[in-house]
Every structure is written in C-alpha cells, then in structure tokens.
Amino acid sequence: MARVVVDVMLKPEILDPQGQAIAGACGRLGFTGVSEVRQGKRFEVEVDGEVDDAKLADVRRMAETLLANPVIEDFSLRVE
C-alpha cells in the first residue's frame, strides 16, 4: 500500500479571507512576525501496490476533477 499526498491551495491571485483572518489572529495572540497566511487542503490517497506512472496519473486526474477547483486552486502531488 502506498500513499499519494495531494496539497490544494488557492491560486495566489485569489483572495483568501480565512488566511487573512488567521493572520490577523496571530498578532492578537502574540505570534509576531507573521505577514501572511494562506489556507489550503491536504488529501492523503492510499493506493494498492506501488505508485507507478499510471497510478500517479489517476490521482492527478482525481485531483483535477474532484479534489481541486482548477479555476481558483492549484495542487501538487507527492508520494510518501
């Protein structure tokens, strides 16, 4: 069994109100030096067997169609 991690983040040009709220709270809670926070999602996809090019392509297709909205989000894959 292998794991493919899919990290999904808003594109840089998309406003991130949740990230802005977290950044604002950091200062109020005493966390200094935080200039920006971007909020995202992490998905861990367990696949049977080893991750080969075909399985990685399937997870990429899953990310493009199900896990991320390609209009406003970018994603990256990595095998753990």
N, CA, C and O atoms as a MOPAC input file, in Angstrom:
PM7 MOZYME 1SCF
protein

 N      0.86000 1    -1.17300 1     0.00000 1
 C      0.00000 1     0.00000 1     0.00000 1
 C      0.90800 1     1.23900 1     0.00000 1
 O      1.90600 1     1.28700 1     0.72000 1
 N      0.56000 1     2.20500 1    -0.78900 1
 C      1.33300 1     3.44900 1    -0.87800 1
 C      0.39100 1     4.63100 1    -0.70200 1
 O     -0.82500 1     4.50500 1    -0.84600 1
 N      0.97200 1     5.77200 1    -0.39200 1
 C      0.17900 1     6.97600 1    -0.15000 1
 C      0.64600 1     8.08900 1    -1.08100 1
 O      1.84000 1     8.35700 1    -1.21500 1
 N     -0.33400 1     8.73100 1    -1.72100 1
 C     -0.07000 1     9.92500 1    -2.52000 1
 C     -0.74300 1    11.08800 1    -1.81000 1
 O     -1.94000 1    11.05000 1    -1.52600 1
 N      0.03800 1    12.12100 1    -1.52800 1
 C     -0.49000 1    13.30600 1    -0.85100 1
 C     -0.77800 1    14.37500 1    -1.90100 1
 O      0.06500 1    14.69300 1    -2.74000 1
 N     -1.98600 1    14.91700 1    -1.83000 1
 C     -2.40600 1    15.99300 1    -2.73200 1
 C     -2.61100 1    17.24100 1    -1.88000 1
 O     -3.49300 1    17.27400 1    -1.02200 1
 N     -1.79800 1    18.26100 1    -2.11800 1
 C     -1.94400 1    19.54700 1    -1.44100 1
 C     -2.64800 1    20.51200 1    -2.38400 1
 O     -2.22800 1    20.69700 1    -3.52600 1
 N     -3.71700 1    21.12200 1    -1.89900 1
 C     -4.52000 1    22.04600 1    -2.70500 1
 C     -4.46400 1    23.42500 1    -2.05000 1
 O     -4.73700 1    23.57300 1    -0.85900 1
 N     -4.10500 1    24.43000 1    -2.84800 1
 C     -4.02900 1    25.80300 1    -2.35200 1
 C     -4.74800 1    26.73000 1    -3.32000 1
 O     -4.79800 1    26.47600 1    -4.52400 1
 N     -5.30600 1    27.80900 1    -2.77800 1
 C     -5.86600 1    28.83700 1    -3.64200 1
 C     -4.75300 1    29.43500 1    -4.49400 1
 O     -3.61800 1    29.57300 1    -4.03800 1
 N     -5.08100 1    29.78400 1    -5.72100 1
 C     -4.09400 1    30.45000 1    -6.57300 1
 C     -3.71000 1    31.78400 1    -5.92800 1
 O     -4.52200 1    32.39600 1    -5.23500 1
 N     -2.47000 1    32.23500 1    -6.15600 1
 C     -2.00200 1    33.46500 1    -5.48600 1
 C     -2.88900 1    34.68900 1    -5.74100 1
 O     -2.99900 1    35.55900 1    -4.87800 1
 N     -3.51300 1    34.76300 1    -6.90000 1
 C     -4.33300 1    35.93700 1    -7.22100 1
 C     -5.74400 1    35.87800 1    -6.62300 1
 O     -6.51200 1    36.83000 1    -6.76000 1
 N     -6.08800 1    34.76600 1    -5.96100 1
 C     -7.41800 1    34.60500 1    -5.36000 1
 C     -7.36400 1    35.05000 1    -3.90200 1
 O     -6.48800 1    34.61700 1    -3.15400 1
 N     -8.28700 1    35.90300 1    -3.50000 1
 C     -8.38500 1    36.38600 1    -2.12800 1
 C     -8.62500 1    35.21800 1    -1.17700 1
 O     -9.42900 1    34.33300 1    -1.47400 1
 N     -7.94700 1    35.20700 1    -0.05700 1
 C     -8.06800 1    34.13700 1     0.93100 1
 C     -8.53400 1    34.72500 1     2.26400 1
 O     -7.70600 1    35.00900 1     3.12900 1
 N     -9.85200 1    34.91300 1     2.44300 1
 C    -10.33800 1    35.54500 1     3.66600 1
 C    -10.04200 1    34.72700 1     4.92600 1
 O     -9.79900 1    35.30500 1     5.98500 1
 N    -10.05600 1    33.41000 1     4.83200 1
 C     -9.74400 1    32.59900 1     6.00900 1
 C     -8.27800 1    32.78000 1     6.40300 1
 O     -7.96000 1    32.89900 1     7.58700 1
 N     -7.39500 1    32.80200 1     5.41400 1
 C     -5.98400 1    33.04700 1     5.69500 1
 C     -5.76900 1    34.42300 1     6.30700 1
 O     -4.95900 1    34.57900 1     7.22100 1
 N     -6.49500 1    35.43000 1     5.80200 1
 C     -6.37900 1    36.77500 1     6.35600 1
 C     -6.85300 1    36.82000 1     7.80800 1
 O     -6.25200 1    37.49700 1     8.64100 1
 N     -7.93400 1    36.09600 1     8.10500 1
 C     -8.44000 1    36.05500 1     9.47700 1
 C     -7.42300 1    35.39200 1    10.41100 1
 O     -7.22700 1    35.84800 1    11.53700 1
 N     -6.78500 1    34.33000 1     9.95100 1
 C     -5.77000 1    33.65700 1    10.76400 1
 C     -4.57500 1    34.58000 1    10.98400 1
 O     -4.05000 1    34.66800 1    12.09400 1
 N     -4.15000 1    35.26100 1     9.93300 1
 C     -3.01900 1    36.18600 1    10.06000 1
 C     -3.33200 1    37.29200 1    11.06700 1
 O     -2.47600 1    37.66500 1    11.86900 1
 N     -4.54800 1    37.81000 1    11.02400 1
 C     -4.94800 1    38.84300 1    11.98200 1
 C     -4.97000 1    38.31800 1    13.40700 1
 O     -4.57500 1    39.01800 1    14.34000 1
 N     -5.43400 1    37.08500 1    13.57400 1
 C     -5.49300 1    36.49500 1    14.91900 1
 C     -4.09200 1    36.22700 1    15.46900 1
 O     -3.88700 1    36.28200 1    16.68100 1
 N     -3.14400 1    35.94300 1    14.60900 1
 C     -1.77200 1    35.67300 1    15.07000 1
 C     -1.23600 1    36.84200 1    15.88700 1
 O     -0.68800 1    36.64000 1    16.97100 1
 N     -1.38600 1    38.05400 1    15.38200 1
 C     -0.90700 1    39.22900 1    16.09900 1
 C     -1.61000 1    39.41400 1    17.42800 1
 O     -0.97900 1    39.73600 1    18.43400 1
 N     -2.92100 1    39.20800 1    17.43100 1
 C     -3.68600 1    39.36500 1    18.67300 1
 C     -3.30600 1    38.32100 1    19.71200 1
 O     -3.43500 1    38.56500 1    20.91200 1
 N     -2.83900 1    37.16100 1    19.26400 1
 C     -2.47300 1    36.07500 1    20.17500 1
 C     -0.98900 1    36.06400 1    20.52500 1
 O     -0.51000 1    35.15900 1    21.20900 1
 N     -0.26800 1    37.07700 1    20.04900 1
 C      1.13600 1    37.20500 1    20.43100 1
 C      2.13100 1    36.53700 1    19.50100 1
 O      3.32000 1    36.48800 1    19.81500 1
 N      1.68000 1    36.01900 1    18.36000 1
 C      2.59900 1    35.43800 1    17.38400 1
 C      3.09500 1    36.55800 1    16.48100 1
 O      2.35300 1    37.04600 1    15.62900 1
 N      4.33000 1    36.96100 1    16.66200 1
 C      4.85800 1    38.09700 1    15.92200 1
 C      5.58800 1    37.62900 1    14.66700 1
 O      6.01500 1    36.48000 1    14.56000 1
 N      5.71700 1    38.55000 1    13.73100 1
 C      6.47300 1    38.27300 1    12.51400 1
 C      5.69600 1    37.52100 1    11.45100 1
 O      6.28400 1    37.10200 1    10.45400 1
 N      4.40500 1    37.33600 1    11.62400 1
 C      3.59000 1    36.65400 1    10.61800 1
 C      3.03000 1    37.71000 1     9.68300 1
 O      2.23000 1    38.55000 1    10.09600 1
 N      3.45000 1    37.67100 1     8.41700 1
 C      2.99600 1    38.69000 1     7.47600 1
 C      1.84500 1    38.20000 1     6.60000 1
 O      1.04500 1    39.01100 1     6.13200 1
 N      1.74700 1    36.89800 1     6.36900 1
 C      0.66300 1    36.38000 1     5.53100 1
 C      0.43100 1    34.91300 1     5.84800 1
 O      1.36500 1    34.18100 1     6.17400 1
 N     -0.83000 1    34.49000 1     5.74800 1
 C     -1.21700 1    33.08400 1     5.90000 1
 C     -2.11600 1    32.73500 1     4.72900 1
 O     -3.03800 1    33.48400 1     4.40300 1
 N     -1.85200 1    31.60100 1     4.09500 1
 C     -2.72200 1    31.07100 1     3.04000 1
 C     -3.25300 1    29.73000 1     3.53200 1
 O     -2.47800 1    28.87200 1     3.95500 1
 N     -4.54500 1    29.55100 1     3.47800 1
 C     -5.19900 1    28.33900 1     3.94200 1
 C     -5.32600 1    27.37000 1     2.76900 1
 O     -5.57300 1    27.79300 1     1.64000 1
 N     -5.16100 1    26.07900 1     3.02900 1
 C     -5.28300 1    25.08100 1     1.97000 1
 C     -5.86700 1    23.78100 1     2.49400 1
 O     -6.34300 1    23.70500 1     3.62600 1
 N     -5.82100 1    22.75600 1     1.64300 1
 C     -6.34700 1    21.43600 1     1.99300 1
 C     -5.28500 1    20.38800 1     1.67900 1
 O     -4.48100 1    20.56100 1     0.76300 1
 N     -5.28900 1    19.31200 1     2.43700 1
 C     -4.37900 1    18.18900 1     2.20100 1
 C     -5.22200 1    16.92200 1     2.12600 1
 O     -6.05200 1    16.66200 1     2.99700 1
 N     -4.99900 1    16.13900 1     1.07900 1
 C     -5.66600 1    14.85800 1     0.90500 1
 C     -4.61300 1    13.76800 1     0.87500 1
 O     -3.59000 1    13.91600 1     0.20700 1
 N     -4.84500 1    12.67700 1     1.58600 1
 C     -3.96600 1    11.51700 1     1.55600 1
 C     -4.71700 1    10.38800 1     0.87400 1
 O     -5.73200 1     9.91400 1     1.38500 1
 N     -4.22100 1     9.95700 1    -0.27900 1
 C     -4.88000 1     8.93300 1    -1.07900 1
 C     -4.06300 1     7.64900 1    -0.97900 1
 O     -2.92300 1     7.59700 1    -1.44100 1
 N     -4.64200 1     6.62200 1    -0.38000 1
 C     -3.98600 1     5.31900 1    -0.28300 1
 C     -4.29800 1     4.53200 1    -1.55300 1
 O     -5.45600 1     4.41800 1    -1.95400 1
 N     -3.25800 1     3.99200 1    -2.17900 1
 C     -3.44000 1     3.20100 1    -3.39400 1
 C     -2.85800 1     1.81500 1    -3.17200 1
 O     -1.90300 1     1.65100 1    -2.41200 1
 N     -3.43200 1     0.82100 1    -3.83500 1
 C     -2.94100 1    -0.54500 1    -3.73700 1
 C     -1.63200 1    -0.68500 1    -4.49200 1
 O     -1.47700 1    -0.14400 1    -5.58700 1
 N     -0.69900 1    -1.40500 1    -3.91100 1
 C      0.56500 1    -1.67200 1    -4.57500 1
 C      1.46900 1    -0.44700 1    -4.61600 1
 O      1.29400 1     0.50900 1    -3.86000 1
 N      2.43200 1    -0.50700 1    -5.51200 1
 C      3.38200 1     0.58800 1    -5.69100 1
 C      2.77600 1     1.68800 1    -6.56200 1
 O      1.88700 1     1.43000 1    -7.37300 1
 N      3.26100 1     2.90300 1    -6.38700 1
 C      2.80100 1     4.02500 1    -7.20700 1
 C      3.66100 1     4.07000 1    -8.46900 1
 O      4.84900 1     4.38900 1    -8.41900 1
 N      3.03700 1     3.74500 1    -9.59100 1
 C      3.72900 1     3.85700 1   -10.87300 1
 C      3.15400 1     5.05100 1   -11.62200 1
 O      2.30300 1     5.76800 1   -11.09500 1
 N      3.61600 1     5.26500 1   -12.84600 1
 C      3.16000 1     6.42900 1   -13.61600 1
 C      1.65900 1     6.40100 1   -13.85900 1
 O      1.01300 1     7.45000 1   -13.85600 1
 N      1.09300 1     5.21300 1   -14.07100 1
 C     -0.35000 1     5.10200 1   -14.33900 1
 C     -1.16600 1     5.48100 1   -13.10500 1
 O     -2.14800 1     6.21500 1   -13.21100 1
 N     -0.76200 1     4.98400 1   -11.93700 1
 C     -1.49700 1     5.31600 1   -10.70900 1
 C     -1.34900 1     6.79000 1   -10.36400 1
 O     -2.30400 1     7.42500 1    -9.91500 1
 N     -0.16100 1     7.33500 1   -10.57200 1
 C      0.04100 1     8.75800 1   -10.31600 1
 C     -0.81500 1     9.60100 1   -11.25600 1
 O     -1.34800 1    10.63500 1   -10.85400 1
 N     -0.94700 1     9.16300 1   -12.50700 1
 C     -1.80800 1     9.86800 1   -13.46200 1
 C     -3.26600 1     9.79400 1   -13.02600 1
 O     -4.00800 1    10.76100 1   -13.19600 1
 N     -3.69100 1     8.65300 1   -12.46300 1
 C     -5.06800 1     8.52700 1   -11.96500 1
 C     -5.32200 1     9.49300 1   -10.80800 1
 O     -6.36900 1    10.13900 1   -10.75800 1
 N     -4.37100 1     9.59300 1    -9.87800 1
 C     -4.54300 1    10.50700 1    -8.74400 1
 C     -4.52500 1    11.95300 1    -9.24000 1
 O     -5.26900 1    12.79100 1    -8.73000 1
 N     -3.68600 1    12.24700 1   -10.22300 1
 C     -3.66700 1    13.59700 1   -10.80200 1
 C     -5.02700 1    13.93600 1   -11.42400 1
 O     -5.53900 1    15.04100 1   -11.24600 1
 N     -5.59800 1    12.98500 1   -12.14400 1
 C     -6.92000 1    13.19300 1   -12.75100 1
 C     -7.97800 1    13.37700 1   -11.66300 1
 O     -8.88200 1    14.20100 1   -11.80200 1
 N     -7.85900 1    12.59900 1   -10.57100 1
 C     -8.77300 1    12.74700 1    -9.43500 1
 C     -8.66900 1    14.14700 1    -8.84000 1
 O     -9.68200 1    14.77200 1    -8.52800 1
 N     -7.44300 1    14.63400 1    -8.68400 1
 C     -7.23500 1    15.97100 1    -8.13100 1
 C     -7.84100 1    17.03200 1    -9.04200 1
 O     -8.47800 1    17.97200 1    -8.56600 1
 N     -7.64400 1    16.88400 1   -10.35300 1
 C     -8.15300 1    17.87200 1   -11.31300 1
 C     -9.67200 1    17.91500 1   -11.36500 1
 O    -10.25100 1    18.97600 1   -11.59800 1
 N    -10.32900 1    16.76900 1   -11.15000 1
 C    -11.78600 1    16.70400 1   -11.33600 1
 C    -12.58600 1    16.67500 1   -10.04300 1
 O    -13.76600 1    17.02600 1   -10.03700 1
 N    -11.95000 1    16.25400 1    -8.93700 1
 C    -12.70900 1    16.04000 1    -7.71000 1
 C    -12.16800 1    16.82400 1    -6.51100 1
 O    -12.94300 1    17.41400 1    -5.75900 1
 N    -10.86700 1    16.83400 1    -6.33100 1
 C    -10.28500 1    17.40200 1    -5.10900 1
 C    -10.02700 1    18.89800 1    -5.18800 1
 O    -10.07300 1    19.59000 1    -4.17100 1
 N     -9.75800 1    19.40300 1    -6.38500 1
 C     -9.43700 1    20.82400 1    -6.54400 1
 C    -10.34200 1    21.45000 1    -7.59600 1
 O    -10.81400 1    20.78300 1    -8.51600 1
 N    -10.56600 1    22.73700 1    -7.43700 1
 C    -11.26600 1    23.51400 1    -8.45500 1
 C    -10.18200 1    24.23100 1    -9.26500 1
 O     -9.63200 1    25.23000 1    -8.80200 1
 N     -9.87000 1    23.73700 1   -10.46300 1
 C     -8.73500 1    24.29900 1   -11.21200 1
 C     -8.90000 1    25.76100 1   -11.61200 1
 O     -7.92700 1    26.39500 1   -12.02000 1
 N    -10.09200 1    26.30400 1   -11.50600 1
 C    -10.30000 1    27.71500 1   -11.82300 1
 C     -9.65800 1    28.60200 1   -10.74900 1
 O     -9.07800 1    29.64200 1   -11.06000 1
 N     -9.76900 1    28.18200 1    -9.48700 1
 C     -9.27700 1    29.02900 1    -8.39200 1
 C     -8.19800 1    28.36800 1    -7.54200 1
 O     -7.62700 1    29.02200 1    -6.66900 1
 N     -7.90000 1    27.07600 1    -7.77600 1
 C     -6.94100 1    26.37200 1    -6.93000 1
 C     -5.84600 1    25.70000 1    -7.76300 1
 O     -6.07400 1    25.26500 1    -8.89100 1
 N     -4.65300 1    25.62900 1    -7.17100 1
 C     -3.54600 1    24.84500 1    -7.69800 1
 C     -3.38500 1    23.62900 1    -6.78800 1
 O     -3.81700 1    23.64100 1    -5.63500 1
 N     -2.75600 1    22.58000 1    -7.32200 1
 C     -2.49100 1    21.41400 1    -6.48500 1
 C     -1.12900 1    20.84300 1    -6.83000 1
 O     -0.58700 1    21.07600 1    -7.91100 1
 N     -0.59100 1    20.08800 1    -5.88300 1
 C      0.66700 1    19.37500 1    -6.10200 1
 C      0.52400 1    17.96900 1    -5.53600 1
 O     -0.23300 1    17.73600 1    -4.59300 1
 N      1.26000 1    17.04500 1    -6.12500 1
 C      1.23600 1    15.64700 1    -5.68700 1
 C      2.62300 1    15.25500 1    -5.19500 1
 O      3.63900 1    15.74700 1    -5.68600 1
 N      2.63900 1    14.35300 1    -4.20800 1
 C      3.90800 1    13.74200 1    -3.81300 1
 C      3.60100 1    12.35500 1    -3.24700 1
 O      2.54300 1    12.12300 1    -2.66300 1
 N      4.52600 1    11.46800 1    -3.43100 1
 C      4.37500 1    10.08900 1    -2.93800 1
 C      5.08500 1     9.98200 1    -1.60100 1
 O      6.23700 1    10.39700 1    -1.46600 1
 N      4.40600 1     9.43100 1    -0.62600 1
 C      5.01600 1     9.20400 1     0.69500 1
 C      5.22500 1     7.73500 1     0.91100 1
 O      5.72600 1     7.33000 1     1.96000 1

